[in-house]
Amino acid sequence: GFTRVTAGSKLQTFNRIFNMDYTGLLKCPITHNELTLIEYHNFKESSLPAELEGYGHLTHGLIDQSNQYFYPIFNGIIILHEQYATYIGTGEDLRKGMSFDKKRVFDYYNEVNYKTKDALKIYEDSPKWVDFREVSSKYLKNSFAKASRFFPAKGKYLLDIASGPIGLPEYMDLSDGYEYRVCVDISINALIQAKINMEKAGKKGIYICGDITNIPLQPDVMDAVLSQHTLYHIPKNDQLLAVKELYRVAKPEGKIVIIYSWFYHSWFMNISLNVIQLYRIFRHFAGKLYVRITDSKPRLYFYPHSPRWFKSSFAFSEDIEFYCWRSTNKYFLNLFIHKWLFGESLLDKLIALENKYSRFMSTFGEYPAIVITKRKQKNG
């Protein structure tokens, strides 16, 4: 059975060890009830979802206030993804299954491996998307550090949604000035790695396994919200809900920063890459067909909405602004940027151009920073 932890020395000890003074921030992703910290007693290991076996010794968890769902806490990582909840109530389990495309992403990131880069861990597939050559290094680092320009320099909670392992030093520095980085990801392995990387960097984090389309946080609690290279991996029709969820958890007057990709909506990439871009677009749509007709290993889903979609789909669309995060992709850099072709000098000029004409380059180029300001509600 379960013993609820009440106020007293036991809870204070647990707060000190696990930093769990923030349970009031959390909510059950299924019932949306508040959660209560409980001790783990005589709970059979076999009744936990099989995926959770082997993540460490379980001593505590969270239970929703209707006593229907149990969420384990493994080594300081709070498992609040509905797929991993244990149903302990009577009656009907309210959970629904994942869509085909959503499951693709879930499976992909729970299978991906890691490699070491600059003593921190990054995703093993990073070189597919990032040009790690020295000639491009300054230009890329400039973009990696850019998101913090768009949210306040200080605060208590920075939500890093789909944080991944936070393996790049520039990504690690984005939470400077914040007391806690709240790392939410669908992959428990990524969160384990993020915790190691954060502790190496001497930073405080809160680590939650959760879903961007159903964030297990209360409304109006995050000082700033950051989503980097995540939204376009969410199924096309779920992206609207994901943006609304990012908006919901931000504090009034808070900032939501979404790093996105326009892909074939970027005229800069369409014109400069020409035949290569046409090939990429063909491969993109052929790949969508392929994964549906074959039982292949998990592949990453991708769908880019247009700038017009952001500007017309939300009640808060008028509070959305576009800035340039980076105007080029890896294919452009590999094709045009080389040491022997004055590559570094060309990229310095491109940085200056992106800064000077940030709003124009935000939709002409590949990667925008989509910045939303959450306005205070009028009349309460």
TORKOL-4160 file (C-alpha; in steps of 0.2 Angstrom, whole numbers, padded with zeros to 4 digits, m for minus):
380
<pt num="1" X="0000" Y="0000" Z="0000"/>
<pt num="2" X="0005" Y="0018" Z="0000"/>
<pt num="3" X="0009" Y="0030" Z="0015"/>
<pt num="4" X="0006" Y="0048" Z="0012"/>
<pt num="5" X="0020" Y="0059" Z="0017"/>
<pt num="6" X="0014" Y="0072" Z="0029"/>
<pt num="7" X="0022" Y="0087" Z="0036"/>
<pt num="8" X="0037" Y="0083" Z="0047"/>
<pt num="9" X="0055" Y="0078" Z="0048"/>
<pt num="10" X="0052" Y="0064" Z="0035"/>
<pt num="11" X="0046" Y="0076" Z="0022"/>
<pt num="12" X="0059" Y="0089" Z="0026"/>
<pt num="13" X="0072" Y="0076" Z="0024"/>
<pt num="14" X="0065" Y="0072" Z="0007"/>
<pt num="15" X="0064" Y="0090" Z="0002"/>
<pt num="16" X="0082" Y="0092" Z="0006"/>
<pt num="17" X="0088" Y="0077" Z="m0003"/>
<pt num="18" X="0076" Y="0078" Z="m0019"/>
<pt num="19" X="0073" Y="0097" Z="m0019"/>
<pt num="20" X="0054" Y="0093" Z="m0019"/>
<pt num="21" X="0048" Y="0109" Z="m0012"/>
<pt num="22" X="0040" Y="0112" Z="m0030"/>
<pt num="23" X="0027" Y="0098" Z="m0029"/>
<pt num="24" X="0014" Y="0112" Z="m0030"/>
<pt num="25" X="0020" Y="0116" Z="m0048"/>
<pt num="26" X="0015" Y="0098" Z="m0054"/>
<pt num="27" X="m0001" Y="0091" Z="m0060"/>
<pt num="28" X="m0007" Y="0074" Z="m0065"/>
<pt num="29" X="m0007" Y="0073" Z="m0084"/>
<pt num="30" X="m0022" Y="0062" Z="m0085"/>
<pt num="31" X="m0035" Y="0068" Z="m0071"/>
<pt num="32" X="m0026" Y="0086" Z="m0070"/>
<pt num="33" X="m0028" Y="0084" Z="m0051"/>
<pt num="34" X="m0014" Y="0090" Z="m0040"/>
<pt num="35" X="m0001" Y="0077" Z="m0034"/>
<pt num="36" X="0004" Y="0071" Z="m0017"/>
<pt num="37" X="0021" Y="0065" Z="m0012"/>
<pt num="38" X="0020" Y="0047" Z="m0006"/>
<pt num="39" X="0031" Y="0033" Z="0001"/>
<pt num="40" X="0033" Y="0017" Z="m0008"/>
<pt num="41" X="0029" Y="0002" Z="0003"/>
<pt num="42" X="0025" Y="m0016" Z="m0003"/>
<pt num="43" X="0022" Y="m0011" Z="m0020"/>
<pt num="44" X="0026" Y="m0025" Z="m0032"/>
<pt num="45" X="0039" Y="m0021" Z="m0045"/>
<pt num="46" X="0029" Y="m0031" Z="m0058"/>
<pt num="47" X="0015" Y="m0019" Z="m0057"/>
<pt num="48" X="0026" Y="m0005" Z="m0064"/>
<pt num="49" X="0027" Y="m0003" Z="m0083"/>
<pt num="50" X="0041" Y="m0014" Z="m0089"/>
<pt num="51" X="0050" Y="0001" Z="m0097"/>
<pt num="52" X="0053" Y="0008" Z="m0079"/>
<pt num="53" X="0062" Y="m0008" Z="m0073"/>
<pt num="54" X="0081" Y="m0005" Z="m0071"/>
<pt num="55" X="0081" Y="0014" Z="m0068"/>
<pt num="56" X="0086" Y="0013" Z="m0050"/>
<pt num="57" X="0079" Y="0010" Z="m0032"/>
<pt num="58" X="0061" Y="0017" Z="m0030"/>
<pt num="59" X="0058" Y="0024" Z="m0013"/>
<pt num="60" X="0045" Y="0038" Z="m0017"/>
<pt num="61" X="0032" Y="0043" Z="m0030"/>
<pt num="62" X="0017" Y="0054" Z="m0033"/>
<pt num="63" X="m0001" Y="0050" Z="m0032"/>
<pt num="64" X="m0015" Y="0061" Z="m0040"/>
<pt num="65" X="m0028" Y="0067" Z="m0027"/>
<pt num="66" X="m0042" Y="0055" Z="m0033"/>
<pt num="67" X="m0030" Y="0040" Z="m0029"/>
<pt num="68" X="m0031" Y="0034" Z="m0047"/>
<pt num="69" X="m0013" Y="0036" Z="m0054"/>
<pt num="70" X="0004" Y="0033" Z="m0046"/>
<pt num="71" X="0019" Y="0041" Z="m0054"/>
<pt num="72" X="0037" Y="0035" Z="m0048"/>
<pt num="73" X="0052" Y="0046" Z="m0044"/>
<pt num="74" X="0068" Y="0037" Z="m0049"/>
<pt num="75" X="0084" Y="0045" Z="m0043"/>
<pt num="76" X="0077" Y="0062" Z="m0043"/>
<pt num="77" X="0068" Y="0060" Z="m0060"/>
<pt num="78" X="0049" Y="0062" Z="m0059"/>
<pt num="79" X="0040" Y="0051" Z="m0071"/>
<pt num="80" X="0024" Y="0061" Z="m0076"/>
<pt num="81" X="0021" Y="0054" Z="m0094"/>
<pt num="82" X="0004" Y="0046" Z="m0094"/>
<pt num="83" X="0012" Y="0031" Z="m0104"/>
<pt num="84" X="0022" Y="0027" Z="m0088"/>
<pt num="85" X="0008" Y="0030" Z="m0075"/>
<pt num="86" X="0002" Y="0015" Z="m0065"/>
<pt num="87" X="m0017" Y="0014" Z="m0063"/>
<pt num="88" X="m0021" Y="0010" Z="m0045"/>
<pt num="89" X="m0040" Y="0016" Z="m0045"/>
<pt num="90" X="m0056" Y="0007" Z="m0047"/>
<pt num="91" X="m0066" Y="0008" Z="m0063"/>
<pt num="92" X="m0060" Y="0014" Z="m0080"/>
<pt num="93" X="m0042" Y="0019" Z="m0084"/>
<pt num="94" X="m0044" Y="0036" Z="m0093"/>
<pt num="95" X="m0029" Y="0035" Z="m0104"/>
<pt num="96" X="m0029" Y="0034" Z="m0123"/>
<pt num="97" X="m0016" Y="0027" Z="m0134"/>
<pt num="98" X="m0003" Y="0037" Z="m0144"/>
<pt num="99" X="m0005" Y="0041" Z="m0162"/>
<pt num="100" X="0006" Y="0033" Z="m0175"/>
<pt num="101" X="0017" Y="0048" Z="m0178"/>
<pt num="102" X="0018" Y="0053" Z="m0160"/>
<pt num="103" X="0023" Y="0035" Z="m0155"/>
<pt num="104" X="0037" Y="0036" Z="m0169"/>
<pt num="105" X="0045" Y="0051" Z="m0160"/>
<pt num="106" X="0042" Y="0043" Z="m0142"/>
<pt num="107" X="0051" Y="0027" Z="m0148"/>
<pt num="108" X="0065" Y="0036" Z="m0158"/>
<pt num="109" X="0070" Y="0046" Z="m0143"/>
<pt num="110" X="0069" Y="0032" Z="m0131"/>
<pt num="111" X="0081" Y="0022" Z="m0142"/>
<pt num="112" X="0093" Y="0035" Z="m0147"/>
<pt num="113" X="0111" Y="0033" Z="m0141"/>
<pt num="114" X="0123" Y="0046" Z="m0135"/>
<pt num="115" X="0141" Y="0051" Z="m0139"/>
<pt num="116" X="0153" Y="0063" Z="m0129"/>
<pt num="117" X="0156" Y="0081" Z="m0136"/>
<pt num="118" X="0166" Y="0093" Z="m0126"/>
<pt num="119" X="0165" Y="0082" Z="m0110"/>
<pt num="120" X="0146" Y="0083" Z="m0110"/>
<pt num="121" X="0134" Y="0071" Z="m0118"/>
<pt num="122" X="0124" Y="0075" Z="m0134"/>
<pt num="123" X="0113" Y="0065" Z="m0145"/>
<pt num="124" X="0122" Y="0052" Z="m0156"/>
<pt num="125" X="0112" Y="0059" Z="m0171"/>
<pt num="126" X="0118" Y="0077" Z="m0169"/>
<pt num="127" X="0130" Y="0077" Z="m0183"/>
<pt num="128" X="0115" Y="0073" Z="m0195"/>
<pt num="129" X="0108" Y="0090" Z="m0191"/>
<pt num="130" X="0124" Y="0101" Z="m0186"/>
<pt num="131" X="0139" Y="0105" Z="m0195"/>
<pt num="132" X="0153" Y="0103" Z="m0182"/>
<pt num="133" X="0167" Y="0108" Z="m0193"/>
<pt num="134" X="0179" Y="0121" Z="m0186"/>
<pt num="135" X="0175" Y="0134" Z="m0201"/>
<pt num="136" X="0157" Y="0134" Z="m0195"/>
<pt num="137" X="0160" Y="0134" Z="m0176"/>
<pt num="138" X="0159" Y="0152" Z="m0172"/>
<pt num="139" X="0143" Y="0154" Z="m0183"/>
<pt num="140" X="0134" Y="0139" Z="m0175"/>
<pt num="141" X="0139" Y="0144" Z="m0157"/>
<pt num="142" X="0132" Y="0161" Z="m0160"/>
<pt num="143" X="0115" Y="0153" Z="m0164"/>
<pt num="144" X="0116" Y="0141" Z="m0150"/>
<pt num="145" X="0118" Y="0155" Z="m0137"/>
<pt num="146" X="0104" Y="0166" Z="m0145"/>
<pt num="147" X="0088" Y="0160" Z="m0137"/>
<pt num="148" X="0092" Y="0169" Z="m0121"/>
<pt num="149" X="0091" Y="0186" Z="m0130"/>
<pt num="150" X="0072" Y="0184" Z="m0131"/>
<pt num="151" X="0068" Y="0180" Z="m0113"/>
<pt num="152" X="0072" Y="0189" Z="m0096"/>
<pt num="153" X="0090" Y="0187" Z="m0089"/>
<pt num="154" X="0084" Y="0182" Z="m0072"/>
<pt num="155" X="0070" Y="0172" Z="m0064"/>
<pt num="156" X="0066" Y="0157" Z="m0053"/>
<pt num="157" X="0060" Y="0144" Z="m0066"/>
<pt num="158" X="0065" Y="0142" Z="m0084"/>
<pt num="159" X="0055" Y="0128" Z="m0092"/>
<pt num="160" X="0066" Y="0119" Z="m0105"/>
<pt num="161" X="0053" Y="0108" Z="m0114"/>
<pt num="162" X="0061" Y="0093" Z="m0123"/>
<pt num="163" X="0077" Y="0098" Z="m0115"/>
<pt num="164" X="0087" Y="0082" Z="m0121"/>
<pt num="165" X="0103" Y="0079" Z="m0113"/>
<pt num="166" X="0108" Y="0098" Z="m0113"/>
<pt num="167" X="0125" Y="0093" Z="m0121"/>
<pt num="168" X="0131" Y="0109" Z="m0128"/>
<pt num="169" X="0140" Y="0122" Z="m0117"/>
<pt num="170" X="0130" Y="0136" Z="m0125"/>
<pt num="171" X="0114" Y="0127" Z="m0121"/>
<pt num="172" X="0119" Y="0124" Z="m0104"/>
<pt num="173" X="0122" Y="0143" Z="m0102"/>
<pt num="174" X="0105" Y="0148" Z="m0107"/>
<pt num="175" X="0098" Y="0145" Z="m0089"/>
<pt num="176" X="0111" Y="0157" Z="m0081"/>
<pt num="177" X="0102" Y="0169" Z="m0070"/>
<pt num="178" X="0088" Y="0156" Z="m0066"/>
<pt num="179" X="0087" Y="0147" Z="m0050"/>
<pt num="180" X="0080" Y="0131" Z="m0058"/>
<pt num="181" X="0080" Y="0124" Z="m0075"/>
<pt num="182" X="0064" Y="0113" Z="m0077"/>
<pt num="183" X="0069" Y="0100" Z="m0089"/>
<pt num="184" X="0054" Y="0091" Z="m0097"/>
<pt num="185" X="0057" Y="0077" Z="m0110"/>
<pt num="186" X="0049" Y="0061" Z="m0116"/>
<pt num="187" X="0065" Y="0051" Z="m0114"/>
<pt num="188" X="0070" Y="0046" Z="m0097"/>
<pt num="189" X="0087" Y="0042" Z="m0103"/>
<pt num="190" X="0089" Y="0060" Z="m0110"/>
<pt num="191" X="0084" Y="0066" Z="m0092"/>
<pt num="192" X="0097" Y="0055" Z="m0083"/>
<pt num="193" X="0110" Y="0063" Z="m0095"/>
<pt num="194" X="0103" Y="0080" Z="m0092"/>
<pt num="195" X="0104" Y="0078" Z="m0074"/>
<pt num="196" X="0123" Y="0072" Z="m0075"/>
<pt num="197" X="0127" Y="0087" Z="m0086"/>
<pt num="198" X="0118" Y="0100" Z="m0076"/>
<pt num="199" X="0126" Y="0093" Z="m0060"/>
<pt num="200" X="0144" Y="0094" Z="m0068"/>
<pt num="201" X="0140" Y="0112" Z="m0072"/>
<pt num="202" X="0134" Y="0116" Z="m0054"/>
<pt num="203" X="0117" Y="0120" Z="m0059"/>
<pt num="204" X="0100" Y="0116" Z="m0051"/>
<pt num="205" X="0087" Y="0107" Z="m0061"/>
<pt num="206" X="0070" Y="0099" Z="m0059"/>
<pt num="207" X="0069" Y="0083" Z="m0071"/>
<pt num="208" X="0052" Y="0078" Z="m0077"/>
<pt num="209" X="0047" Y="0064" Z="m0090"/>
<pt num="210" X="0032" Y="0072" Z="m0098"/>
<pt num="211" X="0023" Y="0076" Z="m0115"/>
<pt num="212" X="0024" Y="0094" Z="m0123"/>
<pt num="213" X="0006" Y="0092" Z="m0128"/>
<pt num="214" X="0000" Y="0088" Z="m0110"/>
<pt num="215" X="0013" Y="0097" Z="m0099"/>
<pt num="216" X="0011" Y="0090" Z="m0081"/>
<pt num="217" X="0013" Y="0108" Z="m0074"/>
<pt num="218" X="0000" Y="0120" Z="m0066"/>
<pt num="219" X="m0004" Y="0135" Z="m0076"/>
<pt num="220" X="0005" Y="0152" Z="m0074"/>
<pt num="221" X="0020" Y="0145" Z="m0065"/>
<pt num="222" X="0036" Y="0147" Z="m0077"/>
<pt num="223" X="0045" Y="0163" Z="m0078"/>
<pt num="224" X="0051" Y="0159" Z="m0096"/>
<pt num="225" X="0048" Y="0144" Z="m0108"/>
<pt num="226" X="0060" Y="0138" Z="m0120"/>
<pt num="227" X="0057" Y="0125" Z="m0134"/>
<pt num="228" X="0072" Y="0122" Z="m0146"/>
<pt num="229" X="0070" Y="0111" Z="m0161"/>
<pt num="230" X="0055" Y="0101" Z="m0154"/>
<pt num="231" X="0039" Y="0108" Z="m0161"/>
<pt num="232" X="0041" Y="0102" Z="m0179"/>
<pt num="233" X="0044" Y="0084" Z="m0173"/>
<pt num="234" X="0026" Y="0085" Z="m0165"/>
<pt num="235" X="0012" Y="0078" Z="m0177"/>
<pt num="236" X="0005" Y="0092" Z="m0188"/>
<pt num="237" X="m0012" Y="0093" Z="m0179"/>
<pt num="238" X="m0004" Y="0092" Z="m0162"/>
<pt num="239" X="0007" Y="0107" Z="m0164"/>
<pt num="240" X="m0007" Y="0119" Z="m0160"/>
<pt num="241" X="m0011" Y="0110" Z="m0144"/>
<pt num="242" X="0008" Y="0110" Z="m0139"/>
<pt num="243" X="0010" Y="0129" Z="m0142"/>
<pt num="244" X="m0006" Y="0132" Z="m0131"/>
<pt num="245" X="0002" Y="0121" Z="m0118"/>
<pt num="246" X="0018" Y="0131" Z="m0118"/>
<pt num="247" X="0007" Y="0147" Z="m0117"/>
<pt num="248" X="m0003" Y="0140" Z="m0102"/>
<pt num="249" X="0011" Y="0136" Z="m0091"/>
<pt num="250" X="0020" Y="0153" Z="m0093"/>
<pt num="251" X="0017" Y="0166" Z="m0080"/>
<pt num="252" X="0008" Y="0182" Z="m0086"/>
<pt num="253" X="0020" Y="0194" Z="m0095"/>
<pt num="254" X="0032" Y="0179" Z="m0097"/>
<pt num="255" X="0040" Y="0174" Z="m0113"/>
<pt num="256" X="0039" Y="0159" Z="m0123"/>
<pt num="257" X="0053" Y="0156" Z="m0136"/>
<pt num="258" X="0051" Y="0142" Z="m0149"/>
<pt num="259" X="0066" Y="0138" Z="m0160"/>
<pt num="260" X="0058" Y="0131" Z="m0176"/>
<pt num="261" X="0062" Y="0126" Z="m0194"/>
<pt num="262" X="0053" Y="0133" Z="m0209"/>
<pt num="263" X="0061" Y="0119" Z="m0221"/>
<pt num="264" X="0053" Y="0122" Z="m0238"/>
<pt num="265" X="0044" Y="0138" Z="m0232"/>
<pt num="266" X="0062" Y="0146" Z="m0232"/>
<pt num="267" X="0065" Y="0155" Z="m0248"/>
<pt num="268" X="0083" Y="0158" Z="m0244"/>
<pt num="269" X="0086" Y="0139" Z="m0243"/>
<pt num="270" X="0075" Y="0135" Z="m0258"/>
<pt num="271" X="0084" Y="0147" Z="m0269"/>
<pt num="272" X="0102" Y="0143" Z="m0263"/>
<pt num="273" X="0101" Y="0125" Z="m0262"/>
<pt num="274" X="0090" Y="0123" Z="m0277"/>
<pt num="275" X="0091" Y="0104" Z="m0283"/>
<pt num="276" X="0097" Y="0099" Z="m0266"/>
<pt num="277" X="0082" Y="0106" Z="m0258"/>
<pt num="278" X="0070" Y="0098" Z="m0271"/>
<pt num="279" X="0078" Y="0081" Z="m0267"/>
<pt num="280" X="0076" Y="0084" Z="m0248"/>
<pt num="281" X="0058" Y="0089" Z="m0250"/>
<pt num="282" X="0055" Y="0073" Z="m0261"/>
<pt num="283" X="0064" Y="0062" Z="m0248"/>
<pt num="284" X="0054" Y="0070" Z="m0234"/>
<pt num="285" X="0037" Y="0065" Z="m0242"/>
<pt num="286" X="0043" Y="0048" Z="m0248"/>
<pt num="287" X="0050" Y="0044" Z="m0230"/>
<pt num="288" X="0032" Y="0048" Z="m0223"/>
<pt num="289" X="0025" Y="0035" Z="m0235"/>
<pt num="290" X="0039" Y="0023" Z="m0231"/>
<pt num="291" X="0036" Y="0022" Z="m0212"/>
<pt num="292" X="0018" Y="0019" Z="m0214"/>
<pt num="293" X="0019" Y="0004" Z="m0226"/>
<pt num="294" X="0035" Y="m0004" Z="m0219"/>
<pt num="295" X="0038" Y="m0010" Z="m0201"/>
<pt num="296" X="0055" Y="0000" Z="m0200"/>
<pt num="297" X="0064" Y="0005" Z="m0185"/>
<pt num="298" X="0058" Y="0022" Z="m0177"/>
<pt num="299" X="0061" Y="0037" Z="m0188"/>
<pt num="300" X="0059" Y="0055" Z="m0183"/>
<pt num="301" X="0043" Y="0064" Z="m0188"/>
<pt num="302" X="0045" Y="0081" Z="m0196"/>
<pt num="303" X="0031" Y="0094" Z="m0201"/>
<pt num="304" X="0035" Y="0113" Z="m0203"/>
<pt num="305" X="0020" Y="0124" Z="m0202"/>
<pt num="306" X="0021" Y="0141" Z="m0211"/>
<pt num="307" X="0024" Y="0158" Z="m0203"/>
<pt num="308" X="0006" Y="0162" Z="m0209"/>
<pt num="309" X="0000" Y="0147" Z="m0198"/>
<pt num="310" X="0007" Y="0155" Z="m0182"/>
<pt num="311" X="0000" Y="0172" Z="m0186"/>
<pt num="312" X="m0018" Y="0166" Z="m0189"/>
<pt num="313" X="m0020" Y="0150" Z="m0177"/>
<pt num="314" X="m0020" Y="0157" Z="m0160"/>
<pt num="315" X="m0030" Y="0169" Z="m0149"/>
<pt num="316" X="m0013" Y="0177" Z="m0145"/>
<pt num="317" X="m0007" Y="0177" Z="m0162"/>
<pt num="318" X="m0005" Y="0196" Z="m0162"/>
<pt num="319" X="0008" Y="0194" Z="m0147"/>
<pt num="320" X="0019" Y="0182" Z="m0158"/>
<pt num="321" X="0035" Y="0190" Z="m0166"/>
<pt num="322" X="0048" Y="0182" Z="m0177"/>
<pt num="323" X="0067" Y="0184" Z="m0175"/>
<pt num="324" X="0081" Y="0176" Z="m0184"/>
<pt num="325" X="0089" Y="0162" Z="m0174"/>
<pt num="326" X="0100" Y="0155" Z="m0189"/>
<pt num="327" X="0096" Y="0158" Z="m0207"/>
<pt num="328" X="0105" Y="0143" Z="m0214"/>
<pt num="329" X="0105" Y="0124" Z="m0212"/>
<pt num="330" X="0119" Y="0110" Z="m0213"/>
<pt num="331" X="0117" Y="0107" Z="m0231"/>
<pt num="332" X="0120" Y="0126" Z="m0235"/>
<pt num="333" X="0135" Y="0126" Z="m0224"/>
<pt num="334" X="0143" Y="0110" Z="m0232"/>
<pt num="335" X="0140" Y="0116" Z="m0249"/>
<pt num="336" X="0146" Y="0134" Z="m0248"/>
<pt num="337" X="0156" Y="0137" Z="m0233"/>
<pt num="338" X="0174" Y="0131" Z="m0234"/>
<pt num="339" X="0191" Y="0137" Z="m0226"/>
<pt num="340" X="0199" Y="0139" Z="m0243"/>
<pt num="341" X="0184" Y="0150" Z="m0249"/>
<pt num="342" X="0185" Y="0163" Z="m0235"/>
<pt num="343" X="0171" Y="0153" Z="m0225"/>
<pt num="344" X="0174" Y="0161" Z="m0208"/>
<pt num="345" X="0173" Y="0178" Z="m0216"/>
<pt num="346" X="0157" Y="0175" Z="m0225"/>
<pt num="347" X="0149" Y="0168" Z="m0210"/>
<pt num="348" X="0154" Y="0184" Z="m0200"/>
<pt num="349" X="0145" Y="0194" Z="m0213"/>
<pt num="350" X="0130" Y="0183" Z="m0212"/>
<pt num="351" X="0130" Y="0185" Z="m0193"/>
<pt num="352" X="0130" Y="0204" Z="m0195"/>
<pt num="353" X="0116" Y="0202" Z="m0208"/>
<pt num="354" X="0105" Y="0191" Z="m0197"/>
<pt num="355" X="0107" Y="0203" Z="m0182"/>
<pt num="356" X="0103" Y="0219" Z="m0193"/>
<pt num="357" X="0089" Y="0212" Z="m0202"/>
<pt num="358" X="0083" Y="0199" Z="m0189"/>
<pt num="359" X="0064" Y="0201" Z="m0193"/>
<pt num="360" X="0066" Y="0199" Z="m0212"/>
<pt num="361" X="0079" Y="0184" Z="m0210"/>
<pt num="362" X="0067" Y="0176" Z="m0198"/>
<pt num="363" X="0055" Y="0171" Z="m0212"/>
<pt num="364" X="0067" Y="0171" Z="m0227"/>
<pt num="365" X="0079" Y="0160" Z="m0218"/>
<pt num="366" X="0078" Y="0142" Z="m0211"/>
<pt num="367" X="0077" Y="0144" Z="m0192"/>
<pt num="368" X="0067" Y="0157" Z="m0183"/>
<pt num="369" X="0065" Y="0161" Z="m0165"/>
<pt num="370" X="0046" Y="0163" Z="m0162"/>
<pt num="371" X="0044" Y="0174" Z="m0147"/>
<pt num="372" X="0027" Y="0175" Z="m0138"/>
<pt num="373" X="0023" Y="0187" Z="m0124"/>
<pt num="374" X="0009" Y="0181" Z="m0113"/>
<pt num="375" X="m0001" Y="0196" Z="m0109"/>
<pt num="376" X="m0010" Y="0198" Z="m0092"/>
<pt num="377" X="m0029" Y="0193" Z="m0094"/>
<pt num="378" X="m0040" Y="0208" Z="m0094"/>
<pt num="379" X="m0054" Y="0208" Z="m0081"/>
<pt num="380" X="m0046" Y="0193" Z="m0071"/>
